Amino acid sequence: MDNKWYGLYAVLLGIVSFFTGEIVTFMMLGFILIALININTTLKTHFNKTDMKKENDE
């Protein structure tokens, strides 16, 4: 997911939380989701690096 999608997600999250009145809940869920996406991206990067290294060693 690109940075522009994070921005769009944040705006949509803010609009929904404003109308529902649960701003803190939506913000915390948004932060958790962004953190999980970042962890997933990091793990994919490391996996691809180790996979490429294994292919080069063989």
BELZI-V262384 format. One record per residue. N is the residue number from 1. RES is the residue in three letters. PHI is phi in whole degrees, -180 to 180 (999 if undefined). PSI is psi in degrees with one decimal (* if undefined). OMEGA is omega in radians with two decimals (none if undefined). Layout:
BEGIN
n->N res->RES phi->PHI psi->PSI omega->OMEGA
n->N res->RES phi->PHI psi->PSI omega->OMEGA
END
This chain:
BEGIN
n->1 res->MET phi->999 psi->129.6 omega->-3.12
n->2 res->ASP phi->-79 psi->168.0 omega->3.13
n->3 res->ASN phi->-64 psi->-31.1 omega->3.13
n->4 res->LYS phi->-66 psi->-31.8 omega->3.11
n->5 res->TRP phi->-72 psi->-34.1 omega->3.06
n->6 res->TYR phi->-63 psi->-40.4 omega->3.11
n->7 res->GLY phi->-64 psi->-44.3 omega->3.11
n->8 res->LEU phi->-63 psi->-41.8 omega->3.10
n->9 res->TYR phi->-61 psi->-42.4 omega->-3.14
n->10 res->ALA phi->-64 psi->-40.5 omega->3.13
n->11 res->VAL phi->-66 psi->-46.7 omega->3.12
n->12 res->LEU phi->-62 psi->-40.2 omega->3.12
n->13 res->LEU phi->-63 psi->-40.9 omega->3.11
n->14 res->GLY phi->-65 psi->-40.5 omega->3.13
n->15 res->ILE phi->-65 psi->-46.8 omega->-3.14
n->16 res->VAL phi->-63 psi->-43.6 omega->-3.11
n->17 res->SER phi->-67 psi->-31.6 omega->3.12
n->18 res->PHE phi->-65 psi->-44.2 omega->-3.10
n->19 res->PHE phi->-76 psi->-27.2 omega->3.13
n->20 res->THR phi->-89 psi->-17.8 omega->3.12
n->21 res->GLY phi->82 psi->7.3 omega->3.14
n->22 res->GLU phi->-111 psi->62.9 omega->-3.03
n->23 res->ILE phi->-65 psi->-46.4 omega->-3.07
n->24 res->VAL phi->-65 psi->-41.9 omega->-3.14
n->25 res->THR phi->-61 psi->-47.6 omega->-3.14
n->26 res->PHE phi->-66 psi->-37.7 omega->3.12
n->27 res->MET phi->-64 psi->-44.3 omega->-3.13
n->28 res->MET phi->-66 psi->-41.7 omega->3.08
n->29 res->LEU phi->-64 psi->-37.0 omega->3.09
n->30 res->GLY phi->-65 psi->-43.5 omega->3.11
n->31 res->PHE phi->-64 psi->-40.3 omega->3.12
n->32 res->ILE phi->-64 psi->-43.9 omega->-3.14
n->33 res->LEU phi->-63 psi->-43.3 omega->3.13
n->34 res->ILE phi->-64 psi->-40.6 omega->3.11
n->35 res->ALA phi->-63 psi->-42.4 omega->3.13
n->36 res->LEU phi->-66 psi->-37.5 omega->3.10
n->37 res->ILE phi->-66 psi->-40.6 omega->3.10
n->38 res->ASN phi->-64 psi->-40.7 omega->3.09
n->39 res->ILE phi->-63 psi->-44.1 omega->3.13
n->40 res->ASN phi->-61 psi->-43.7 omega->3.13
n->41 res->THR phi->-63 psi->-42.2 omega->3.13
n->42 res->THR phi->-64 psi->-44.1 omega->3.13
n->43 res->LEU phi->-64 psi->-39.6 omega->3.10
n->44 res->LYS phi->-63 psi->-40.5 omega->3.13
n->45 res->THR phi->-63 psi->-46.7 omega->3.13
n->46 res->HIS phi->-65 psi->-39.1 omega->3.12
n->47 res->PHE phi->-63 psi->-43.9 omega->3.13
n->48 res->ASN phi->-64 psi->-38.1 omega->3.12
n->49 res->LYS phi->-65 psi->-45.1 omega->-3.13
n->50 res->THR phi->-70 psi->-33.6 omega->3.11
n->51 res->ASP phi->-66 psi->-42.0 omega->3.11
n->52 res->MET phi->-67 psi->-37.0 omega->3.13
n->53 res->LYS phi->-66 psi->-39.5 omega->3.11
n->54 res->LYS phi->-65 psi->-40.4 omega->3.13
n->55 res->GLU phi->-65 psi->-38.1 omega->3.14
n->56 res->ASN phi->-71 psi->-31.7 omega->3.14
n->57 res->ASP phi->-73 psi->-28.2 omega->-3.11
n->58 res->GLU phi->-82 psi->* omega->none
END
